[in-house]
Amino acid sequence: MKVIICGAGQVGWQIARHLSGEKNDVTVVDYNPDLVRRATETLDVQGIEGFASYPDVLARAGARDADMIIAATHSDEVNMVTCQVAHSIFAVPRKIARLRSQSYLDAIYADLYRRDHLPIDVVISPEREVAEAALQRLAAPATFDTESFMGGRAQLLGIVLEEDCPVLNTPLRQLSELFSTLRAIVVGVRREERLFAPEPEDQLFEGDRIYVFAHTEDLNRTLEIFGKTIRKQERIVIIGAGNVGLAVAQALERRTERMRARVIEKNRGRAERAADALERTIVLNGDGMDIDTLTEAGVDRADAVLAVTDDDKTNLLVAVRAKQVGARMSVALVNDPTLVPLMAALDIDAYINPRATTVSSILRHVRHGRVRAIYSIGDAEAEVIEAQVLSTSPLAGRLIRDIEFPEGVLVGAVMKGDKVEKPRGDLRVEEGDIIALFAMAKDVPEVERLLQVSIDFF
């Protein structure tokens, strides 16, 4: 497949990294020569310097015979015009655009823009994606990462193992025997900054950050087994009333269960707009770093504090201060993946990586065939891929124990009909089943081959 990626920032680079690694013909376009050079020197891609919306630039990038264009520059307007030019002049079959402005999104989701007027096949909204990720973090307060799969019937949980975890130093094989009815499996372990797919004889140690794939009905039991207590979230404080913070507050207001939310926003104009848009949520105009403001917002009694300003360092510091004041849980929005290792040292419970969330969303639409969901873990170190098994797949009709998966691949679950089953060795994978696989980045191409999905994008 021939793909043009417009924008060579973190999002564009990560998408190019994934697609070029899967032997697609990828061309990266950016007006910044340094970003183009970085992409061509570190990835197997072609690079074009220039403005992505210019017809001559797209022509040099090979738009006349491209299968797809992904517009992920920092400008909404450039992304929209790029898709329009790709459609009108080059007839590119599939066009994906990243849009951030709420005004554009409101119009698009209200169906005011139609395909014949603004030819974008898929709109990716980072703010909406991040707001949804934030709500998932709040719904699972004992985890540092979480994502839903299989129509909400299964969940990926990121859990930090502490000294009171009752299953420390227990081989995973023995863990499966002790809790034979538990529909959960450890698919990934991060130990001393190294992420790997564990073997049955591997043990878990204090400080490990593990990824568990679990049936939704077994979530509470799974968390208890790994030493986590279940707390009900009733008091939430949101730092930052931008698009993400406002979207989270509005979503909390729509919930039927009782939940008290307060918002702190430093910019007075933005605070006033948030106050007008919210009905039951108290909005405070103040600095989230100020102790008096935090106290007025009731951070000392908060079940969770969500720091979602547009500055990573502010989010980290606010999250730390909130925990010092007395908040039970702190979640920070962090764009820079190099800051993620600081989370544990700073006692920050969970983080949201907007770039990883956006990349996962775009890849889900790029691999359109039988792939139903993709979630990128860490700095694109691994993926959880949910896909339907085709009749042509090497998986179809075989027992799990007989399938030769790469070392970095583990089965999280198999859904037959509407029933999610734990991946036992004697479980047979059939055509039409939905399978969830944890795969290290280097093994994703082999997973694509096993699923027979890389040939079916449209």
N, C-alpha and C positions, 0 to 999 in steps of 0.2 A: 504494500500500500504506500502511496506517495502522499506525504503530509507536509504542509507548510505551517510552521509555528511562528506567529508574529509576537515578538516580545521575548527577550533572552534573559529576563530577570530570574528570580528564584523559581517562580511557577513555570515559566517557559522552559527553563533549563531542566527542571525535574521531569517535565513531560517529554522533552527531547531525549533525556536519559533513558526513560522507560521504553519509548517507542523505537529508538535506534538500537537499543539492546535486544529488541525482538525482531531485528533485521528488516525494519521498515525503512523506506527511502525518505529521510527527514531533512528538511531545509529550514534553518532558523533565520529570521529577519529581525534586525534591530538597527536603530539609528546610531547606537553607541558602539563604536568599533571595538572597544575593550570587551564588551559583553559578547559580541560576535566571535572575537578571537578566543575568548575563554571556552565558548561552546565548541568551536571547531578543533581546538587543541585537546580538549578533554573527552569529547564524544565523537562517535562516528557519524557526523552530520556535515552538511554543507552550510555555509554561512553567507548571507547577503547583507551588506550594510546599506541602510536607507530607511525611509519612512514607509511603514507597512501599507498605508492606504494609497500610495502612489501606484498607478497602473504599471509604469515601467519597472518599478521595483518588484512587484508581484510577477511580472512577466519574466524578469531575470531569475526569480525564485522557482519558476516552472509551473506557474498557476494554470497554464493552458491544458496540462494533463494531470493536474493534482486531483486526488480523491477526496481530500479534506483540508480545510484551513481552520486553524485554531488561533483566534485573535485574543491574546492575553497580555497586551501592553498595559501600561498604567493609565491610559486615557480611554474613557468610555467612548468618546466621540471617534477616536481613531479606530477602535475595535468595531464600531457600528459601520463606519464608512468602508473599512477593510472588507467586511462581509458583503456590503452592497456592491463594491467593485468586483469582488470575487464572483459574485452571482451574475451581475449584469454584463461584464466584459468577458469573463473567463468561464462562466457556467460551471464553477466548482460544485460538485454534487452535495457536499455536506459542510456546513459552516457553524462553528461554535464560537461564542463571544463571551468574554468575562465583562460584566457590567456592575459597577458599584453604586452609581447614583440612585437614590431612592425614587427620584422623580421619574427616571426612565423605567425603573422596575415597576412602579405603580401603574404606569401607562401600559407596559407590556403585559403585566398580569391581568390588567383590566380588559385586555384584548383590543386596545385602541390601535395598537400596531398590528398589522396583519402581515403574513408571510410575503404577500406580493408587494407590500410597501416597504417592509424592512426584512429582507430575507435572511433571518437567522434561525437555524434549525434548533439550536439549544442555547439557552441563556444560562450562564453560571453566575450566581450572585454570591460572592465571598461572604458578605455580611449575613445573608440569610443562612448560608451553610454553617457559618461560625456560631450564629445564634442557636441553631439546632444542636450543634455540638456542645454548647454551653449548657443547654437544657438537659442533655444526656448526662453531662458530668454532675449536675445537681441532682439528677434522679438516682445516681449511684454514688453517694458521697464517700463510700469506703474505697473507691477505686481512683486511680490516677488517669485512666483512659477507658473509654467504653464506646461501643458501636453496635448497632442493631443489625441482625441478619435474618434471613428466611422469613420475611414478612413480620418481623417482631417476635418470632417464636424462639429465637436464639440471640445470644449476646456475647460479644467479645469483652472481657474484663481485664483491665490492667491492675494488678494488685502488688503492693509492696509487702514483702514478708518481714515481719518484725519478730523480736525475741520471744513473744508470747504465742507465736503461730504453733499450733499443736502438731503439725506434720513436718516440721523441720527434720532434716537428716533422714528422711524416709524415701526409699527408691520409688520412682513413679509407678513402676509395675506393681509394687506392694500397695501403693495408694489406690490403684484401680481395684485391687482385690478387697481392700478394707471397705471401700465405698462402692460396691459393685452396682448398686441401683442409682448412683449419682450420674446424671447425664451431663458430665463436664470433663474436659480434658485439657491438660496444660500443653499448649502448642508452641510457646516461645518463652525463653528465659533471657533476661539481660543481667549479666554478672560482670562487675568491674568494666562497664561500658561496652561489653561485647554481647551482641544479641545472637542467639542460636536456637535451633530447634532441638529439644532434648531427646535423648534416647531413653528407653524403658528403665535402664538401670541407673540413670542419673538421679541425684538427690537434690533437694532444695535446701538453701541455706539462708540464714538471716541476712537481710539486705538485698536479696534477689528481687528483681522486679519482673514478675511473671505475667504472661498473657494466657488467660483461660477462656476457652470457648464452652459456653454453658447453655442448656435449655432454660428459657425464661422462667419456667415454673420452679427451677432448682436454683435460682440466683441466690436467695437468702441462705439456703443450706450451703451452697458453694462458698459464699463469703465467710460463714461461720467456721467451716472446716479450715479455712486459711487464716483464721484468727481475727476476723473483722466483725464488729458489732454493727447492727442495723439501726440507723438513726433516722427519725422522721424529720424532714426539712420543713420548718414552719416560718423561720425568720431569715430573709435573704437581704443582703446589702450589695448593691451594684455600684461600682466605681466607674463612672464614665457613661454619659448619656448620648453617645454617638449612635450610629445605626445599629450596632450590635447590642449595646446596652439597652437601647429603647426597644428593640425587637424582643429581647429576653423579658423585659418588664411587662410588655404587652401580652406576651405568651403566658406569663405567670398570672396576670389578671384574668385571663380567659379560663384558667383552671377552676374546676368545681371545688376541690379541696381547699380548706382554709390555709392561706399563705400570706404572710406579711412581707412586703418588699419595700425597700427604700433605695433611692438613687442619689448619689453624690456626683455633682458635675461642677467643674471649676469655671467653665465659661458661662457667663450669665445668660447670654442670648440662647445658647443651647439648652441651658437648664429651664428657661422659660418655655421653649418649644416642647421640651419633654413633659413639663407640667401640664401644658395644654393638651398633649396627646394622651396622657394617662388619666384614669378616673379615680382609682383608689390608692395609687402609689404616691407616697410623699417624696418630693424632689427637693434636695438641699443644694443650694448654690455655695460651694466651698471646695477646699483642697482636700483630696483624699489622703494626703500625707499629714494633715493637721490632726493632732490628737483630739482637740476639742470637737472638730467636725465629726470625727469617727465616733466619739462618745455620744454626740447629739443624735447620730444615726442609729445608735444602739448596737454598734459592732461588738461590744463586749458580751452581748446576749445573742449574737447572730449564729445561726446554724451553719451559714456559709457566706463568704464574701467573694464576689466575682469582680476581678479587676480587669476591665476591658477598655482602657483608654487607648489612644493611638500611639503610645510610647511604651516599648517593651520594658525599659528600665523602671519607669514609673509603676508599671503593673507589678513587677517583681518586688519593688520596695513597699508598695501599698499592701501586697499580699503578706509580706513579712511583718509589717507593722500591725496589720489586722490580727494576725495570730498572737502577737505580743500583747495586744489589747485584750484578747480573750475569745476571739472568734474560733469556733470549733473546726472550721475548714476554710481553706483559702484556695482559690482557683485563679490562675493568671493567664492572660492572653499573651503569647510569645511568638513573634514572627521569626526571630533569628534562631535557627535550630542549634547554633553553637552555645546558646544560653541554657538549653534544656538540662545539661548535666548539673547546673546550679540548683535545680529544684530540690533535690534531696538535702543538699547541704544547707539550704535556706529554710527547710521545713515547710515548703509549699506543697500542698497535698496533690494538686493536679494542675495540668496546663492544657491550653488549647493552642494548636499550631494552625493558623489560618491557611498558610501555604499548603501544608499537608492535606488539609480538609479540601481546599480548592483542587489540588492535584488529583485527589481521590475521586472527586466529583467529575472532573473532566475525563479521567481515564475510564470511568464507568460508562460514559457516553461514547468514548472513542471505541472501546471494545464492545460494540453494540450487540453482536451476534447472540450467543446464548449466555453471556456473562450478565448476571443480574446485579451484582454489587462488588465493589472493590474498596478496600480500606488500606491506605498506606501507613506503615508503622515507622516511627522514628524519622530519621532523615532519609526516607525512601530506602531503608535497610531491608524491609520485608513488606509483604502484602498478604491480606486475607482476601481470597477471591471466592465469590459464590457464583456458581454456574450450573446450568442444566446439562445433564449428561446426554449426548447425542448417540444415535445408533452407530455412528461411525467412530465413536471414541474408543480408544484402547481400554478404557475403564469399564465399558458396558459389558455386563454379564459375568464379571469377575469378582471373586472374593477380595476383600481389602488386603488380606495377608499375602495374596498372590500378585498384587500390583507392585511393580518395581518403581516406587517413588524415589526421587533423589533424596540425599541425606537431609537437605534443608527443607523438606516438605512433610507436613503432617496433616491428616484429615481431622477437621474440627467436628463435623457432624454430617449426617446424610438425612435428607428429608424425603420421605416416601409419601406421596399424597400430601396430607397436612400433618403428618406425624414425623417429628424430629427424633432421630435415633442416634445413640452413641456409636462411634465408629469401632465396633469390635472386629477382630480378625476374620470371624466367620460371617460377617455381614456382606451380602452380595449387592454390588452396585448395578442397578438396572437402567436401561434407557428411560429417560424422563425424570429420573431422580434429580434432586437438587443437592449438590455437594459443596461444602465449604472447605477450602484448603488454605493452610498457612504455608507461605513459601518465602524463603530468603530471596533477595533480589536476583541473585545469580541463577536461581532455579525457575524463575517466572517463565522464560521461554519454553522450558520443558513442560511446565504445567499447561501452557497454552497448547502445546502439541498433544498432550494427553486429553485435553478437553476438546480438541479439534475446533477451537473458536477463532484462532487468528485468521482463518480464511473467510470469516463471515462477519463483516463489519456493518453492513447496511441492511 
